[in-house]
Amino acid sequence: TQKWVKKKFYEPHKKEELAAPYFFLEALPDDNPFVTDDQWSAWKTLDPINYDRFIKGDWNAFTVKKQFAYSFNEAKHVKPCQYDPSEYVYLSFDFNVDPMTCLARQTVNGQIRYIKEFRIRNSDIYEMCDVINAAFQPYPVWIITGDASGNNRSALTKGNLNYYTVIHEKLGLNDNQNRVPATNPAVKDTRVVCNSVLANFDEIIDPSCTYLIEDLKYCEVDEDGQKMDSGKDKHKWHLMDCWRYDHNTFHSHLIHLPDTEEIEQ
């Protein structure tokens, strides 16, 4: 917390001004002789800010700005990457009345590559699937994830089908190619995963993904790490959400998120 607990106990303690009857004792992982080398290695997958916060106990380890993707570095992460027909293509969807969006990604030799974005105004899921099919020749093996709300029936589809039923039919998928979660992940939770992957793993984004890059640079969260109202531009966050969903489904296993019980043990 950045509120009264920090002001009443932590800040006076760091200044050596905490007076009786109060006392503050730090108990950190490096005080614990039973922490294993494997645990330390796993914690190293966290981005620097969350490592300082969770592992080193630094209550000041918060982003200066409210940028969601605070580990994003355009010079490091934006590089040309080509479609490799021999590898799976992972599609992550976000369903909005306008625009509808999708992000295509491959992982090649361990490198995470966001190769193409789709952002179609005044469209529907049928046109989106047609555009995706036309963009990849020869056809790849698709794996899909995305907005869990797409599992609900929609009046915007023919026959009141859900979006993923249409996607399955249009892209010729079977059930094994579906990785859509039952519910959408919280923004706060995916923020840690996304930034840790950016900081510690080889991830690049093709320069053609201009809307995703824009979102990574400018989308913000509030002080609690939740999504802020995009206000000035109602079309922001959509490619960011595709990116978040993809990380949550396929990359969260790369990051070891410590909990209180584990650190105490």
C-alpha positions in Angstrom: 0.0 0.0 0.0 1.1 3.6 -0.7 -1.4 5.0 1.9 -1.5 5.4 5.7 0.5 2.3 6.6 3.5 3.4 4.6 3.3 7.0 6.0 2.8 5.9 9.6 5.3 3.0 9.9 7.6 2.6 6.8 8.7 6.1 6.1 9.5 7.0 9.7 11.4 3.7 10.0 13.5 4.4 6.9 14.3 7.9 8.4 15.1 6.3 11.8 12.4 8.5 13.3 9.9 5.7 14.3 9.2 6.3 18.0 7.8 4.0 20.7 5.3 2.4 21.1 5.8 1.5 17.4 8.4 -0.8 16.0 9.1 -1.9 12.4 11.1 -5.1 11.6 11.8 -6.0 8.0 11.7 -9.7 7.2 12.9 -10.3 3.6 13.7 -13.4 1.6 17.5 -12.8 1.9 17.0 -13.0 5.7 15.7 -16.5 5.2 18.4 -19.3 4.9 15.9 -21.8 3.6 15.2 -19.9 0.4 16.5 -22.2 -2.4 18.5 -21.3 -5.4 15.6 -22.4 -7.5 13.3 -19.8 -5.8 15.9 -17.1 -6.3 16.2 -18.0 -10.0 12.4 -18.0 -10.4 12.1 -14.5 -8.7 14.7 -13.2 -11.1 12.1 -13.5 -13.9 10.3 -10.5 -12.4 10.8 -7.1 -13.9 13.2 -4.8 -11.9 10.4 -2.7 -10.3 8.4 -5.7 -9.0 11.6 -7.5 -8.0 12.5 -4.5 -5.8 9.0 -4.3 -4.5 8.2 -8.0 -3.8 11.6 -9.4 -3.0 13.7 -6.5 -1.7 10.8 -5.0 0.3 11.2 -1.5 -1.3 7.9 0.4 -0.7 9.1 3.1 -3.1 9.5 0.6 -6.0 6.6 1.9 -8.1 6.5 3.3 -11.5 7.0 7.1 -11.7 4.5 7.3 -14.5 1.1 5.5 -14.7 2.1 3.7 -17.9 0.7 0.1 -18.0 3.7 -1.2 -20.0 6.4 0.5 -17.9 9.1 -2.1 -19.1 8.4 -1.3 -22.8 11.4 0.2 -24.6 10.7 1.1 -28.2 14.4 0.8 -29.2 14.6 -2.7 -27.6 11.2 -4.2 -28.4 10.2 -2.8 -31.8 12.0 -4.7 -34.6 10.9 -6.2 -37.9 9.8 -9.8 -37.7 8.4 -11.9 -40.6 5.7 -14.6 -40.7 7.2 -18.1 -40.5 4.8 -20.6 -42.1 6.4 -23.5 -40.2 5.3 -22.1 -36.8 1.9 -21.8 -35.2 0.2 -18.4 -35.3 -1.5 -17.4 -32.1 -4.5 -15.0 -32.4 -5.8 -13.0 -29.5 -9.1 -11.2 -30.0 -10.8 -8.3 -28.3 -14.5 -7.8 -29.1 -15.7 -4.2 -29.3 -18.5 -2.7 -31.3 -16.0 -0.4 -32.9 -13.2 -1.2 -33.5 -12.9 -5.0 -33.4 -9.3 -6.0 -32.9 -7.0 -9.0 -33.1 -3.2 -9.5 -32.6 -1.2 -12.3 -34.3 1.9 -13.7 -32.6 4.5 -16.4 -33.2 7.2 -17.8 -31.0 10.3 -18.7 -33.0 13.4 -20.2 -31.4 12.2 -18.9 -28.1 11.6 -15.4 -29.4 8.1 -13.9 -28.8 7.1 -12.1 -32.0 4.0 -10.0 -32.5 3.9 -10.0 -36.3 0.6 -8.4 -37.3 -2.3 -6.4 -35.8 -5.9 -6.2 -37.1 -8.0 -3.2 -36.2 -11.2 -2.9 -38.3 -13.7 -0.1 -37.9 -17.4 -0.5 -38.6 -16.9 -4.2 -39.1 -18.0 -7.6 -37.7 -16.4 -11.0 -36.8 -17.1 -12.4 -40.3 -15.1 -9.7 -42.0 -12.4 -9.9 -39.3 -11.9 -13.6 -40.0 -11.8 -13.0 -43.8 -9.1 -10.4 -43.4 -7.1 -12.7 -41.1 -7.3 -15.6 -43.6 -6.2 -13.4 -46.5 -3.2 -12.1 -44.5 -1.5 -15.5 -44.1 -0.4 -17.6 -47.0 0.1 -20.4 -46.8 -2.4 -21.0 -44.0 -0.8 -21.7 -40.6 -2.1 -23.8 -37.7 -4.1 -21.3 -35.6 -4.2 -21.2 -31.8 -6.7 -18.7 -30.4 -7.3 -16.9 -27.1 -8.8 -13.5 -26.2 -11.7 -11.7 -24.7 -13.8 -14.2 -22.6 -17.0 -12.3 -23.3 -16.8 -13.7 -26.9 -18.2 -17.0 -25.4 -21.5 -15.2 -24.9 -24.2 -15.3 -27.6 -24.3 -12.1 -29.6 -27.0 -10.4 -31.5 -24.3 -9.1 -33.8 -23.7 -12.6 -35.3 -25.9 -14.5 -37.7 -28.1 -16.9 -35.8 -27.2 -15.3 -32.5 -24.0 -17.4 -32.2 -21.1 -16.5 -30.0 -18.0 -15.0 -31.5 -15.8 -18.0 -31.0 -18.2 -20.3 -32.7 -17.9 -18.1 -35.8 -14.1 -18.0 -35.5 -14.0 -21.8 -35.3 -16.1 -22.1 -38.5 -14.4 -19.4 -40.5 -10.8 -20.4 -39.6 -11.5 -24.2 -39.6 -10.5 -24.8 -36.0 -11.0 -27.8 -33.7 -11.5 -27.6 -29.9 -7.8 -28.3 -29.3 -6.9 -24.9 -30.9 -9.0 -22.9 -28.5 -7.3 -21.5 -25.4 -9.9 -18.9 -24.4 -10.2 -18.6 -20.6 -13.5 -18.7 -18.8 -13.1 -15.2 -17.4 -11.0 -12.2 -18.3 -7.9 -11.6 -16.2 -7.6 -8.5 -14.0 -5.6 -5.6 -15.5 -3.5 -5.4 -12.3 -2.5 -9.1 -12.4 -1.6 -9.1 -16.1 0.5 -5.9 -15.7 3.0 -7.8 -13.6 3.2 -10.7 -16.1 3.4 -8.4 -19.2 6.2 -6.2 -17.8 8.2 -9.1 -16.4 8.2 -10.8 -19.8 9.2 -7.6 -21.5 12.0 -7.1 -19.0 13.4 -10.6 -18.9 12.5 -12.4 -22.1 13.1 -11.9 -25.8 10.0 -10.2 -27.1 9.7 -8.0 -30.2 6.9 -6.2 -32.0 6.9 -5.6 -35.7 6.8 -1.8 -36.6 3.6 -2.4 -38.6 1.8 -2.9 -35.3 1.4 0.8 -34.9 -1.8 0.8 -32.7 -0.3 -1.8 -30.3 2.9 0.3 -30.0 0.8 3.4 -29.3 -1.1 1.6 -26.6 2.1 0.3 -25.0 3.6 3.8 -24.9 0.5 5.7 -23.7 -2.1 3.5 -22.0 -2.2 4.3 -18.3 -3.5 2.8 -15.1 -4.7 4.4 -11.8 -2.8 4.2 -8.5 -4.2 0.7 -7.8 -3.0 -0.7 -11.1 -6.4 -0.8 -12.7 -7.3 0.4 -16.2 -7.9 4.1 -16.6 -10.7 5.6 -18.6 -9.2 6.2 -22.0 -11.4 9.3 -22.2 -9.6 11.3 -24.9 -9.5 8.4 -27.2 -12.1 5.7 -26.8 -10.3 3.5 -29.3 -7.3 3.0 -27.1 -6.6 -0.1 -25.0 -8.1 -2.6 -27.6 -4.8 -3.8 -29.0 -3.4 -3.6 -25.5 -6.1 -5.9 -24.3 -5.3 -8.4 -27.1 -1.7 -8.3 -26.0 -2.6 -8.7 -22.3 -4.9 -11.7 -23.0 -2.1 -13.4 -25.0 0.4 -12.9 -22.2 -2.0 -14.2 -19.6 -2.9 -17.3 -21.5 0.5 -18.3 -23.0 3.3 -16.5 -21.0 2.2 -16.3 -17.4 3.9 -19.6 -16.7 7.2 -17.9 -17.4 6.8 -15.6 -14.4 7.0 -16.8 -10.8 4.7 -14.5 -8.7 5.7 -14.7 -5.0 3.1 -14.9 -2.3 3.4 -14.1 1.4 3.3 -17.7 2.5 6.1 -18.7 0.2 8.4 -15.8 1.3 7.7 -16.6 5.0 8.6 -20.2 4.4 
